Amino acid sequence: MIRTFAALAALSLAALPAAAQESGGFVLRLGRDTVVVEQFTRTAGRIEGTMVARTPRTSVRSYTATLRPDGTIAQLEMTTRIPSAPELLPQTLTIVMGTDSADWRIQRGDTVREGRVAATAEAYPWIGNSYALAEPVIRAARARNVDSAAVPVVQAGARQTGTVSFIRRGADSVLIRSGSGVARARVDAQGRVLGARSPESTFKADVERVASLDVNAIAAGWARRDQSGQQMGSLSPRDSVGMMVDGADVSVAYGRPSLRGRTLAILTPAGQVWRTGANEATHFRTSRDLVVGGTRVPAGSYTLWTVPGPDGWTLIINRQTGQWGTVYDPAQDLARIPVTARRTGGEPVEQFTMRFDESSCGEGAVLAMEWADTRVMVPFTVAP
């Protein structure tokens, strides 16, 4: 059974009685690193909370969501500040939900951006990584045993609404499907989120519900690290490498995720297409025709994808370019080429690394990929 958010709106009061007040928090981790914390208080009329994010530098977002009598959000206000840079003026965003549209406004000092998007009365403001703001929809869906709910969502700065789907999975879990992938949330009998995992999403985070958090102390501690030059930075910074190979200019641009205590079995599951990096798709360019694994690759730009396997990996050369790393179209494949993968021994490589090496046979070169204890080798030559 698939229902839109309209079918859920009238259920929110049933999920949260008018007199109820609830508080708690969520901790979001990437492997061993905590990257986001959220503390919230919810009543029948509003949700107030604070989110502290650690990357690329510490930011503090304080929000208030005003609820309608049916439990849906009528207005969301959020102010963001950077503790380590007090000279930066706070940024305030507001999303006001109407019956056929939503108005958004972003302001920092005297600079204002604003817009309006077409949105039905059932649309819902959406803030990434906020489980406190997502929880009322999940609870409402579970209150009436709805199998699947497609929720139109509004984000500040957007030109149109997006969609987030909530899909019931058994008695104690819900799948949350958004543009960043899929998270599986564990819920209790009242529909409260107890935790979540998202191995198939771009973020690949683990989320834990906690009774309380001192978000101000956490923000102050992270800000001190920022000021001492120890800020976390981008989780998966973009990098590029290149080489001249027998007159061919070859290069690759890719995101560099880190292990953070996780294994390749979690980060690059066997048999599944992997973006071979992070964030944007990994792009490969050659100024001359190449031969890779017996396949002629014409000069031009491509994206590279891989499929890990127990007995070797498969390299996918794809004609589509310019896309995010979750957008893979197999119809655009130029070739799928088996390549060698082997254990490296020694210390694991913490951050995914790509490079070009000279060929041991003196002709062509090798595109090498290393992460954890695995090295993947892609030899190629310049076509005659």
N, C-alpha and C positions, 0 to 999 in steps of 0.2 A: 504494500500500500504506500503510495506516494502522495503527500499532502504539502501544500505551500504553507508559509508562515501564517497566512490568514486563518488556517484551521487551528493554529496553536494560540493565537493572540488571547482569546477569551479564557485560556486555561491557566495563565500565569498566576492569577490569584489563587487558584487551587493548589499550585505548586508552592506558593509562598503565602501563608495566611497573613491577613492585614496587620495583625499585631506583632508579627515575628520580627526579630532583629537578629542578625547573624554577622559574625566577623571571622576573619581567617586570613590565610595567605597562601601564596604559591611560590615555589622555588623551581626555576628552570635551569637545567644543567646540560652542558655539552660534555659528555664524558665526566672527567673529574672537575671541570671548571663550572662554577656558578656564573651565569651570564645575565639573568634577569630575576628579580624578586618583586613580588606584588603583595600588598596588604590592602584589605578592603573591609568596609562595613556596609551591610545592606539592610534597609528597612522596606516597608511597603511602598514608600514614596520616592526613595532614591538609593543609589549605589555611590558610595564615595570611596576612593582608593588612591594609592600611590604606587607607581611602578618605578623601579630603579634598574636601568640597563647599564652594563659595563662596557659595551663595545659600540663604536670604536673608542669612545671615552665615556666616562660616567655621565649619565643623564637622569634627571628626576622628572617624572611626569605625574602630576596630581590631577585627578579627574573627579567630576560629579556628573552622574547620569540621573536625570529627572524622569521618573516613571509615570506613565499614565495609570488611570484606575485599573486597566486590564493587565498591568504589569509590563507592557512594552515601553521602550525608551522614547520619550518625546524630545529630549534634548540632551546633548552631551557637550560638556565643556572640559577642556584639558589644557593645562599650562606646563610647558617644558622648560627646564633650566639646566645649565651646565655648571655644577658646583666648582669645578677647577678653573672656570673662566667667568668670574663674576662680572667682567666688563661686557659680556654678551647679554643683551636684553632678553628676558624670557619670551618665549613664543606661546601664544594662546590660540587654540583652535576651538571652533564652535560648530556643531552640526545640529540643525533644527529640522526635525522630521515633520512634514506636512501630509496632506491627504493624497496629493498627486505629485509631489516633488520634495526635495530636501535641499536646504540652503546650507552651505558651508562657508566658513570664514577663517582665515589664518592671518594673525597679526603679530608683528614684532616691532615694537616702537611705533613709528609713524608709517611703516610699510604694511600695507593690507592687500591680501588677495582674497577674492571671494567668488563664489559661483553657485549655480543651481543645477541639479541633475533631476531628470525625470525619475520618480520613484513612487511606487504605490504606498498606500497607508501601512502596508505590512513590512516595509523595509526597515532595516535595523542598522544603527551605526556600528562600525567594526574597527577595533583596534587590535593589531596583530600582537599575539602573545599574552593578551589579557584573558585569563580564564574566568575571572570574576564577572566580566561583561558578557562572556559567552554562556556562562552557566544558566541564567534564567531561561534561555531558549532550550537548552538541553533538558532542564527540569520540566518545562512545559510539555515537551514532546513525550517524555517518559510518563508523565502523569496520565496520558490518554492512550498509551501503548501505540503511538504512531510509529510505523516502521521506518519512514524516511521523510524528512522535511527539507525542502529547498528554500533557503532563506535569502532574499535579496538584501545586499549589504551596501552601505554607503561609507566611503572613506574620504576624508578631507582632501581636496585637490583633484579628486577624480572627475572625469567627464561623464561617466555613466556608472550605474550600479554594477556590482559583482554578485557572485552567488557563493554561498557556503552551504554545504549539505550536511545534515546530521542524520546518520543511519544507525538504527538500533542493531546491536550485535549481542544477542543473548540477554541474560538478566542483569548483567553488571557492567556492560560496556557500550560505548557509542563511538562510531567513526565520525570524525570531523574532517570533511573534505573541502579544502580551499585551494586558492591558486598556488600556495607553497607546497601542496602535497596533502598527505593523509596522516592524521593523528588518531590514535586509539585511546579514548579516555575511559578510565575506570570510574564507576559511579556507585553510590550506595542506594539504599532503598528509597531515600528521599530525592534522589537525582542529583546529589551534590558530587562534584568532581573530586575524586580522591587522588588522582594522578593521571598521567598520560605519557605515552611513548609515540614517537613519530619517526620510525626507521625509514619510512618511504617518503618522507618530506625532504625539503631542501635543508631544513634546520637540524633534523635528526636529534631532537632534544628529548630529555626525560623531565617530566614535570611531577612535583610532589606537593601535595596539600599539607599545610602546617597550621597549627592552632593560632600562632601569632608570629610576628616578625618586627624587629626594630629596624625599619627601613631607613630611618634617619641615620642611625649608627652605621649601617651598611654603606649608605651613600657617602658618608664622611670618610670611611675607611678607603673606599675605592677612589674617592677624589684625591686623598693624600697620595695614593699610588700614582695617580695621573700626574700630580704636581711634581713628583720625584722622578718623572720620566719612565714610569713602569706601567703606563696605560696599556690595556689589552690590545688596542688597535683593531683592525679589520679581522674578523674571524677567519676569512679565507681570502687573503690579498691577491690581487691580480698580478701576474708576472708574464714575462715573455722572454723567449730565447730564440736565437737565430744562428745561421751558419752558412757560409758559402761552400757549396759542394760541387766540384767539377763544373763551375760556371753557373750553377743554380743557386738562387737566393731562397733559402727555406727558413720558415719561422713558425713558431707556435705561441699562442697566447692562451693562458689558462688560469683558473683559480687554484689556490694552494690551501686546501683544508689540512687540519692537524688531527692527529690521533686523539689527543686529550684522554688517554687511558683506555680508548676503545680499540676494537680489533677490526681487521679487514672483513671478517665474516659479517660484522654488523654494518660497516660502512660501504662495502662493495660486495653484496650478496652474490654467491655463485649463480650463474644462469640468468642474471638480470642485467639489462642494459644500464651502464653507468656513464655519466657525463664526462668521465675522465678529468675530474677537477671539481670545481664548485662554482655556484652562482651562474654566470653566463656560460653558454656552451663553449667548449674548447675549440679554438679556431686554428687552422693550419693553412699556410700559404706557401706556394712554390712558384717561382718565376719560369721554370721549365718543366717539361713533362718528366715524370719519374716512373720507375718500376718498383712496385712494392708487392712482395710475395707473388710475383708473376703477373700482377695486374698493372696495366698502364694507367697512370694517374695524370690527366692533362694538366697543364699549367693553370693555376687559378687558386681560389679560396674554397675551403671545405671546413666542416666540423668533424671532430674525431670523437668516437664513442668506443667503449670496450665492453665486452662480456666476460667477466672472470669465470674460470672453470677449474676443476681439480687437476686436469691434465694439460692445462694451457689456457691462454686467453684468446679472444677473438677481437681483432681491430675492425671497427666499422668506419669507413670513409663515406661521409654523407655530403650531398651537394647543397643542402640548406645551410644558410649562414645568417648571422645577425640575431639569432634567437636566444632565449633563456635556456638554461640547461635542463629544464623539465620538458622542453618541446622537442621531441624526437619523432621524426616522420620516416618510418622504414621505406616508404615509397620513394624517398629521395636518396637511398643508398646507392653509392657508386660501386662499393665492393665490401665484402666481409672476408677478412684475411686472418687465418690462424697465425698466431705469433707465440714466441717462446716466453714462458714465465718461469722463474726459478727462485729458490730461497737464497738469500744473500748471506746469512750468518752474521754474527757480530751484533752491534747495537742497532735497534730498530730505527728507521728513518721517521722522525716525528712528523715532518711536513711533506706532503706530496710534492715530488720534484720531477720535472721533465728537463731533458737536456739532449743535445746532439753530440755524439761521439764519432771519432774517426773509425772507419771500418778496419778490422784486423786484416782483411784481405787486400787493403790498399785501394779499393774501388768503392765509391759511394760513401755512405755514412750510416749511422744507427741512431734512431730516435729511442732514447732510453727513458723509462718511467720507473720511479722507485717510491715505495711507501711501505712503512712497517718493515717486514722482513722479505718483501717481494720485489723483484726487478723484472720488468717486461721489456723485451728487446724487439725493435721493429727495424730491421735492415732494409735499406733501399738504395737504388742507384739512379743516376740520371739517364733517361732514355736516349738511345742513339738517334 
